[in-house]
Amino acid sequence: MIIGILGLQGAYWKHRKILDLLKVNSEIVKYSGQIDFCNGLIIPGGESTTMLKLIDESGMREKLKQFPGPIFGTCAGAILLSEESEDHKVKTLGRIPVKIERNAYGRQVESFTQKVVLSFDKNPFPGVFIRAPKISCYKKGIEILGKLNGEAVIVKYKNNLLTTFHPELTEDTRIHEYFLNNLF
């Protein structure tokens, strides 16, 4: 099994470090053709409009939209996977029926770490929220896996996983493990 990590922009090396800890083969994906050799994908955090521009320039949009395997998106990756962004400049990939509000928790200086309550583990997860998006609306079929102050911050839809924060910026591997053990 090979997990591709979209390596156009963002903290993709941090995801690779987590996968290395879990002894999972991974590849940094910078070209459209690499996607064909991946069993699953991770779209990291970063700046969503920049990432979409690079996705379009590299010809990856349709491959990402049609990818049959599991995809895990964190922060900006979550925005990209959503059906709709409240920022109409962001033309999402439409894989998960949620509406997302960019930078909903504030600017970079308002970043924070807070405990996320998980549905699949009794111990909370240390969520790192950096210019994080919020899920403002979700539709039928969404499974909520984690909440912060009663709001969904981890959701699953079919074989897609979305977090509005950065689990890769911690040393806690549980969310990556959930992706690997429950979406394949």
N, C-alpha and C positions, 0 to 999 in steps of 0.2 A: 504494500500500500504506500502511495506517495501523496502527501498533502502539499498542494501548491499554495504558496503565500504570495499574494499580489505584491510585487516589489517596485511599484512605480513611485510611491511616496508614502511617508508615515513610518510607524515603528515596526516595520516588518521583521527586523532582526530580533526583536524581543519575542515575537511569536515563535520564531525558529528556535530560540533558546529554550522556550517552554517545551516545544516538540522534541528537542534534543534530550531534555530531562526525562521525557516520557518514552524515549527510545523509538520515536516514530520518524520514518524517512520523510524528508521535506525538500522542497525545491523553491527557490525564489523565482517567481514568474515575472518576467519582464517583456516577454514576447507572446503574441497570440497563440502560436503553435505549441507552446509549452503546456497550455491548458489541456490539450488532448491526451497528455500522459499522466494527468493527475486524477486521483480517485476522489478527492475532496479539495476544497479551497478555503482559504482564509483571506478576507479583505480587511486589512488593518485600519486603525484610526489614521487620521491625517487631516487634510483640508479637502472637503468633499468636492468643491467645484474644480479644484486643481486635479484631483484624482479622476474625475469624470472627463476632463479635458484630455488627460493622458490616456485614459481608456479608449476614448474615441480616436485619438491620433494613432494609437497602436493597433486599432482594429479589433479590440477585445469585446466591445459592447455586446454583439450578438452571441458570441461564445459564452459570455458570462450569463446572459439572459437564458440561454438554452442549456446550460451545463446541467447534466442529469444527476450529478453527485451532490453530496451535502456541501453547503456553503455556510461559513461562520463569519459574520461581520461585526466588528467592534467599532463603536463611536461613529466615525465617518463611514466606515464599512456598513454600519447599520443604516445610515441615511441612504447609501447607494442601493442596498437591498430592498428598501421600503417601496411600497406602491406609490407613495406620494410624499413630497416634501412641502412644507408650508412656504418654502422659498421656491418660487416658480422658475428661477434660473437653474435649479438642480433637476435635471432630467434623469430620474432614478431608473434602476433596472427592473423594478416592479415585481420582485420575487416574493415579497411578504406583504399581505394586505394590512399594512399599518400606515398611518400618516405620522410624519416626524417633523418636529420643530427644531431647526438647527440652533446651536448655541443657547439653548433654553435655560441653562443654569448660570449664564453670564459669561463674561470675558475670561481670558487666560488668568488674570490675577484673582479671579473668584473660584478657581479650581479647588477641589477638596477631595478627601478620602473619607468614606462613610460606609458603615456596615450594611450590606445588602442581604435581606432575608431570602433564603433559597427554599424552593419547594422540594428539592431533591436531596437536601442535606440539612441536618439540624443546626449546624454551625454557620453563622453568617460569613459572607465573603467580603474582603476589604475592597470595595469598589473605588477606583480612582477615576474621578469625573473631571475632565479637562475640556472646557468649552463644549460640554456634553449636550447631545440632543435629548429631547423628551418625546416619548410616544404619546401623541395627543389624541389618537383615535385608533382602534383596532377592530377588525371584523371577525366574523365567524371562522372557527378553525384555529385561532391563535391560542396557544397554550402558554400561560404565564409561568415562568420558572423562577423569577426573582423580582423582589419589590424593594423600593426605597421610599420610606414614608408613605406606604400604601399605593405608590405608583409603579406600574410595570417598567422594569429596566432590563430584564432578560426575557425574551420570548422565543418560542419555537413555532415554526409553521412547516408542516411536512418535513422535509429534510434540510431546512434552513434554521440557523440559530442567529440571534441578534442580541448584542449587549450594547447599551447606550454608554457604557464606560469602558475602561481599559484593563481587562483582567491580565493582560500580558505584562503590565508594569508592576506586578506583584510576583512573589515566588510561589503563590498558591496555584496549583495546577488543576483544581477541581472543575472549572468551567471548560477548559480544553479537554479534560478527561470525559466530561459529559458529552461534548461534541463527538469525540472519537468512539465512545461506547454506546451512544444512543441514537445517532443519526445515520449510521452506515447499515 
